[in-house]
Amino acid sequence: MLLKHLYDFAVSRHLLDDDAFESKAIRFVIQLDARGHFLGVQDISPDGKRGFDFPAVPKTPRAKKGKVAEFLADGIDSIFGLSPKPNEPKDANMLRDKFNDFWDQISDAERSTQFPALRALLQFKPIPGTPPSFLNIEDSKWLVTTAGGAKVRLAGAVFTFRVSDVVMHSEPSVIAPYWRSIFARTIAEQEKDSMLGTCLITGESNVPIARTHSPRIKKIPNVGIDGTIVCFESDAFSSYGKIQSNNAPCSIPATRAYSKALQFLVEHEDHHVKVGETKLCFWAAKTPISKTPLGFLNRPDPKAVRDFVRSPFSGIERETAKVDRFYAVTVGGNSGRVVIRHWMNVSLEQAVKNLHQWFLDLEITVPAPRPKREPKAGGKEKDFHPLSLYWLSCTTVREAKNIRSETTAQLYRAALEGTAPSITLLGPILKQLHSRIVRDGFSNLLFEESRFALLKLILNRQPNRSMEIQPKLTADTKDAAYNCGRLLAILSDTQAKAHEFKLEGPGVAERYFGTASVSPSSVFPLLIRLNRHHLNKISKSERFSGHERPIQKQIEAVMVLFRPARAGLPPTFPRTLDLQAQGRFALGFYQQHAEDAAARQPNITNQTPILAPVPNN
């Protein structure tokens, strides 16, 4: 059961040791003197975009929705009773209740602790619904005027307070112990008021059952601010007269544990990969994830991948890996709910083996040296890892924002479960390939190993494949589709050489790739006749005279691989190609181009593969 594995992860990683606090990004600090007089607002954002991450900010144990506010650090709806979006005002009564909840907590803390800084904070308490002097509306958006005079967009940021030199939420001697006691008391009250039952996660009997599962989980795509996995907001989802989460009874400590575990996974880069609107989270039961190669799904550095292919279990005790379990969950969102799209449970040893095979299947040769490339799918040059799930998924769409969660899940399973991605993925990959060739020309695609590595993997993992695509060019295959792609690449290069690589406008590849990849017999007789003119032009060129003979031999070497209809007739090209054959056509075209391009590189005698050859065991 997934929730049980998340619960075990939280317990084993001691995520509940100080459950009263959480990491939170806070951007603005309201500065007060010892008597509560306003001094100014400080923007503490390290990058001008989001707040500074404080590791231990008080966190309410109550279900945070509607009227519930946090303690000492929250948004303008809690602190000032103002709607965060001026053009979308919230309910006035709800804002008033949330404002009262925020300041009532501070008042209770002052009475209990007699802390002077809290007394000063109460002196500052604003009038609900009245903007303070440093908040103004421009173009239907809140702007914060800082102490230095800068105007900064609010954008839903969190405020906290500094009284004299005390940052209130992180004050260790008074605030921290006080909040721990309040947190424990609130949890005890929740358990006291809850129904007793058997927890589906731990199996314990006669324990308080959580009515709502909290804390709610943040940073899930398409969820909004936060969400939950288990909820029964509508009577239509209830059974046998049960109310809310009593339909799936889980104890309060267990719900807090699994929620904390999933929150931990989605916040730590070593434990998740974000692709489009999906997050892929993973962990091992015993082995620290930093000691496994699973981070390669996110940032597969070529050298690290080569080392991993040579020795996949380096740094991992093989015997431990055999008994340790590897878990992965694919999460997305639907309004306020966290959606579990897929989860897996395999041995860590099998997960590492599958990942090892994943990179072997992605291996493909590219021309060397690789030029610096500017990514166009929403990333930065330093974030470009062509074999990462993100960049592989980008090959199926024109823009990264359009990546489908189903695509991501398929690739994720293929990497960690060793499955074959659906053959239907070839359609969007080939469509985007054709579009790029027409728009940008093929030379710009030579170094896009993501696209062709994924094509190779999908084709080679199909049970009914007609040939095994190798990392390098296969010159002796009888596969007609692959050889058609090779032939088009040679004809394209011949045309480019005939124009001394200064061809203006679309060439053979740009004009005919789409038709040739679907119906070769309708195109290649025309292209071969046209190629005679290109060879003749090369023979008269001062720069390339004499090159026409090896080019002609190269064309003949490919042509003899096609079977004629009967003896004495010219080779016959396929009438049509199905989707798999179109994929082989694209790979033949690419690998022939890659080999020819590498041969033209000065001082380069061979090609450089993405992965070094793996020695036989």
Sequence and secondary structure as in RCSB ss.txt:
>XXXX:A:sequence
MLLKHLYDFAVSRHLLDDDAFESKAIRFVIQLDARGHFLGVQDISPDGKRGFDFPAVPKTPRAKKGKVAEFLADG
IDSIFGLSPKPNEPKDANMLRDKFNDFWDQISDAERSTQFPALRALLQFKPIPGTPPSFLNIEDSKWLVTTAGGA
KVRLAGAVFTFRVSDVVMHSEPSVIAPYWRSIFARTIAEQEKDSMLGTCLITGESNVPIARTHSPRIKKIPNVGI
DGTIVCFESDAFSSYGKIQSNNAPCSIPATRAYSKALQFLVEHEDHHVKVGETKLCFWAAKTPISKTPLGFLNRP
DPKAVRDFVRSPFSGIERETAKVDRFYAVTVGGNSGRVVIRHWMNVSLEQAVKNLHQWFLDLEITVPAPRPKREP
KAGGKEKDFHPLSLYWLSCTTVREAKNIRSETTAQLYRAALEGTAPSITLLGPILKQLHSRIVRDGFSNLLFEES
RFALLKLILNRQPNRSMEIQPKLTADTKDAAYNCGRLLAILSDTQAKAHEFKLEGPGVAERYFGTASVSPSSVFP
LLIRLNRHHLNKISKSERFSGHERPIQKQIEAVMVLFRPARAGLPPTFPRTLDLQAQGRFALGFYQQHAEDAAAR
QPNITNQTPILAPVPNN
>XXXX:A:secstr
 HHHHHHHHHHHTTTTTTTTEEEEEE EEEEE TT  EEEEEE  SSSSS EEEEEEE  SS  STT   SS B 
HHHHT   SSTTS   HHHHHHHHHHHHHHHHHHHHHH  HHHHHHHHH   TT   TTEEEETTEEEEE TTS 
EEE TT  EEEEETTEEGGG TTTHHHHHHHHHHHHHHHHHHHS EE  TTT  SSEEB SS  S EES TTS S
EEBSS   SGGG  TT  GGGGS  BHHHHHHHHHHHHHHHH GGGEEEETTEEEEEEESSS GGGSGGGGGT  
 HHHHHHHHH TTTTS HHHHHH EEEEEEEEEETTEEEEEEEEEEEHHHHHHHHHHHHHHH  EE SS      
 SS  GGG  TTSHHHHHHTTSSSGGG  HHHHHHHHHHHHH     GGGHHHHHHHHHHHHHHH GGGGTT HH
HHHHHHHHHHT TT SS   SS  SS   HHHHHHHHHHHHHHHHHHHTTT   S  HHHHHHHHHHH GGGTHH
HHHHHHHHHHHHHHT TTTTTTHHHHHHHHHHHHTTS BSSTTS B   S   HHHHHHHHHHHHHHHHHHHHHH
STT  S EESS      
